Amino acid sequence: MTYAPIEPAPRRGRPWSRRMPLGLDVALGFLLFLVEAAVYSAVRFGHGMEMWAAQADETRIEAARLADFAWMQNFLVAMIVFVVLALLFRAPWTAVSQLLAAAAAAALLVLAQHDYDLSHPRPAPAPSPGYSPCYSGSGRCN
């Protein structure tokens, strides 16, 4: 009696089992980069218009600026997630393009936060508990 050879069960296609084709990898990286640039520009333009429409209302300007920072931080996290997904799907060119885009977004976020910090200096330190102001003729000057 002869038995037919047992063939192994076909493996399910897992994204990390084989590398993504080069053409698809480059096209996906380029397309994702363009979509992210368009979304980033549109949202930043919207926040800029909100600051412009505030018409010197400092509370609305500060709220729009802080909302812009929060959005940029969340966008940066999403870009890092795209890098991890590209590495999971073994798409090196997409991962590199996303890493470069995330680095550019991080640099823009750091520059914007630095500009905000320069325009909002820290308050002067509080005087010590034993401090008494010097008034002319009071006789209590240090």
C-alpha positions as a Markdown table, in Angstrom:
| # | Residue | x | y | z |
|---|---|---|---|---|
| 1 | Met | 0.0 | 0.0 | 0.0 |
| 2 | Thr | 1.4 | 3.4 | -1.0 |
| 3 | Tyr | 0.6 | 6.6 | 0.7 |
| 4 | Ala | 0.6 | 10.0 | -0.9 |
| 5 | Pro | 3.2 | 12.3 | 0.6 |
| 6 | Ile | 1.8 | 14.7 | 3.2 |
| 7 | Glu | 2.1 | 18.2 | 2.0 |
| 8 | Pro | 2.6 | 20.9 | 4.6 |
| 9 | Ala | -0.4 | 23.2 | 5.1 |
| 10 | Pro | 0.0 | 26.4 | 3.2 |
| 11 | Arg | 1.2 | 29.3 | 5.4 |
| 12 | Arg | -1.0 | 32.2 | 5.8 |
| 13 | Gly | 0.4 | 35.3 | 4.3 |
| 14 | Arg | 1.8 | 37.4 | 7.2 |
| 15 | Pro | 3.0 | 40.9 | 6.3 |
| 16 | Trp | 6.4 | 40.3 | 7.8 |
| 17 | Ser | 6.9 | 37.0 | 6.0 |
| 18 | Arg | 8.3 | 38.6 | 2.9 |
| 19 | Arg | 9.6 | 41.9 | 1.8 |
| 20 | Met | 7.3 | 44.4 | 0.0 |
| 21 | Pro | 8.1 | 44.8 | -3.7 |
| 22 | Leu | 10.4 | 47.8 | -4.3 |
| 23 | Gly | 8.1 | 49.7 | -6.7 |
| 24 | Leu | 5.2 | 49.4 | -4.3 |
| 25 | Asp | 7.4 | 50.3 | -1.4 |
| 26 | Val | 8.7 | 53.5 | -3.0 |
| 27 | Ala | 5.2 | 54.5 | -4.3 |
| 28 | Leu | 3.6 | 54.0 | -0.9 |
| 29 | Gly | 6.3 | 56.0 | 0.8 |
| 30 | Phe | 6.0 | 58.8 | -1.6 |
| 31 | Leu | 2.2 | 58.8 | -1.5 |
| 32 | Leu | 2.1 | 58.7 | 2.3 |
| 33 | Phe | 4.7 | 61.5 | 2.5 |
| 34 | Leu | 2.6 | 63.7 | 0.1 |
| 35 | Val | -0.7 | 63.0 | 2.0 |
| 36 | Glu | 1.0 | 63.8 | 5.4 |
| 37 | Ala | 2.4 | 67.1 | 4.0 |
| 38 | Ala | -1.0 | 68.1 | 2.7 |
| 39 | Val | -2.7 | 67.3 | 6.0 |
| 40 | Tyr | 0.0 | 69.1 | 8.0 |
| 41 | Ser | -0.2 | 72.2 | 5.8 |
| 42 | Ala | -4.0 | 72.3 | 5.8 |
| 43 | Val | -4.3 | 71.9 | 9.6 |
| 44 | Arg | -1.5 | 74.4 | 10.3 |
| 45 | Phe | -3.2 | 76.9 | 7.9 |
| 46 | Gly | -6.5 | 76.4 | 9.8 |
| 47 | His | -4.8 | 77.1 | 13.1 |
| 48 | Gly | -3.1 | 80.2 | 11.6 |
| 49 | Met | -6.4 | 81.5 | 10.3 |
| 50 | Glu | -7.9 | 81.0 | 13.8 |
| 51 | Met | -5.1 | 83.1 | 15.3 |
| 52 | Trp | -5.6 | 85.7 | 12.6 |
| 53 | Ala | -9.3 | 85.8 | 13.2 |
| 54 | Ala | -8.8 | 86.3 | 16.9 |
| 55 | Gln | -8.2 | 90.1 | 16.2 |
| 56 | Ala | -5.8 | 90.6 | 19.1 |
| 57 | Asp | -8.0 | 88.6 | 21.6 |
| 58 | Glu | -5.1 | 87.1 | 23.5 |
| 59 | Thr | -7.1 | 84.3 | 25.1 |
| 60 | Arg | -8.3 | 83.0 | 21.6 |
| 61 | Ile | -4.8 | 83.4 | 20.2 |
| 62 | Glu | -3.2 | 81.4 | 23.1 |
| 63 | Ala | -5.9 | 78.7 | 22.8 |
| 64 | Ala | -5.3 | 78.3 | 19.1 |
| 65 | Arg | -1.6 | 78.2 | 19.6 |
| 66 | Leu | -1.8 | 75.5 | 22.3 |
| 67 | Ala | -4.3 | 73.5 | 20.2 |
| 68 | Asp | -1.8 | 73.7 | 17.3 |
| 69 | Phe | 1.0 | 72.3 | 19.6 |
| 70 | Ala | -1.3 | 69.5 | 20.8 |
| 71 | Trp | -2.3 | 68.6 | 17.3 |
| 72 | Met | 1.4 | 68.6 | 16.1 |
| 73 | Gln | 2.3 | 66.3 | 19.0 |
| 74 | Asn | -0.5 | 63.9 | 18.1 |
| 75 | Phe | 0.5 | 64.1 | 14.4 |
| 76 | Leu | 4.1 | 63.2 | 15.3 |
| 77 | Val | 2.9 | 60.1 | 17.2 |
| 78 | Ala | 0.8 | 59.0 | 14.2 |
| 79 | Met | 3.9 | 59.4 | 12.0 |
| 80 | Ile | 5.9 | 57.2 | 14.4 |
| 81 | Val | 3.2 | 54.6 | 14.2 |
| 82 | Phe | 3.4 | 54.7 | 10.4 |
| 83 | Val | 7.2 | 54.1 | 10.8 |
| 84 | Val | 6.5 | 51.0 | 12.9 |
| 85 | Leu | 3.9 | 49.7 | 10.5 |
| 86 | Ala | 6.2 | 50.2 | 7.6 |
| 87 | Leu | 8.9 | 48.2 | 9.4 |
| 88 | Leu | 6.4 | 45.5 | 10.3 |
| 89 | Phe | 5.4 | 45.2 | 6.6 |
| 90 | Arg | 9.1 | 45.2 | 5.7 |
| 91 | Ala | 8.9 | 48.3 | 3.5 |
| 92 | Pro | 12.3 | 50.0 | 4.1 |
| 93 | Trp | 11.8 | 52.9 | 1.8 |
| 94 | Thr | 8.5 | 53.8 | 3.3 |
| 95 | Ala | 10.0 | 53.5 | 6.8 |
| 96 | Val | 12.8 | 55.8 | 5.8 |
| 97 | Ser | 10.5 | 58.4 | 4.2 |
| 98 | Gln | 8.3 | 58.3 | 7.3 |
| 99 | Leu | 11.2 | 58.7 | 9.6 |
| 100 | Leu | 12.4 | 61.7 | 7.7 |
| 101 | Ala | 9.0 | 63.2 | 7.7 |
| 102 | Ala | 8.7 | 62.6 | 11.5 |
| 103 | Ala | 12.1 | 64.2 | 12.0 |
| 104 | Ala | 11.0 | 67.3 | 10.1 |
| 105 | Ala | 7.7 | 67.5 | 12.0 |
| 106 | Ala | 9.6 | 67.1 | 15.3 |
| 107 | Ala | 12.0 | 69.9 | 14.4 |
| 108 | Leu | 9.1 | 72.2 | 13.5 |
| 109 | Leu | 7.4 | 71.3 | 16.8 |
| 110 | Val | 10.5 | 72.1 | 18.8 |
| 111 | Leu | 11.0 | 75.4 | 16.9 |
| 112 | Ala | 7.4 | 76.4 | 17.5 |
| 113 | Gln | 7.6 | 75.5 | 21.2 |
| 114 | His | 10.9 | 77.4 | 21.5 |
| 115 | Asp | 9.3 | 80.5 | 19.9 |
| 116 | Tyr | 6.3 | 80.2 | 22.3 |
| 117 | Asp | 8.7 | 79.9 | 25.3 |
| 118 | Leu | 10.6 | 83.0 | 24.2 |
| 119 | Ser | 7.4 | 85.0 | 23.8 |
| 120 | His | 6.2 | 83.9 | 27.3 |
| 121 | Pro | 9.1 | 84.5 | 29.8 |
| 122 | Arg | 8.8 | 83.0 | 33.3 |
| 123 | Pro | 7.5 | 85.3 | 36.0 |
| 124 | Ala | 10.0 | 86.9 | 38.4 |
| 125 | Pro | 10.7 | 84.8 | 41.5 |
| 126 | Ala | 8.6 | 85.6 | 44.6 |
| 127 | Pro | 10.4 | 87.5 | 47.3 |
| 128 | Ser | 11.6 | 85.6 | 50.4 |
| 129 | Pro | 9.3 | 85.5 | 53.4 |
| 130 | Gly | 11.5 | 87.9 | 55.5 |
| 131 | Tyr | 11.6 | 90.6 | 52.8 |
| 132 | Ser | 10.1 | 94.0 | 53.6 |
| 133 | Pro | 9.9 | 96.6 | 50.9 |
| 134 | Cys | 11.9 | 99.8 | 51.4 |
| 135 | Tyr | 9.7 | 102.9 | 51.5 |
| 136 | Ser | 11.1 | 106.3 | 51.7 |
| 137 | Gly | 11.2 | 107.4 | 55.3 |
| 138 | Ser | 10.1 | 104.1 | 56.8 |
| 139 | Gly | 13.4 | 103.2 | 58.4 |
| 140 | Arg | 13.0 | 99.5 | 57.5 |
| 141 | Cys | 15.3 | 99.4 | 54.5 |
| 142 | Asn | 17.8 | 96.5 | 54.1 |
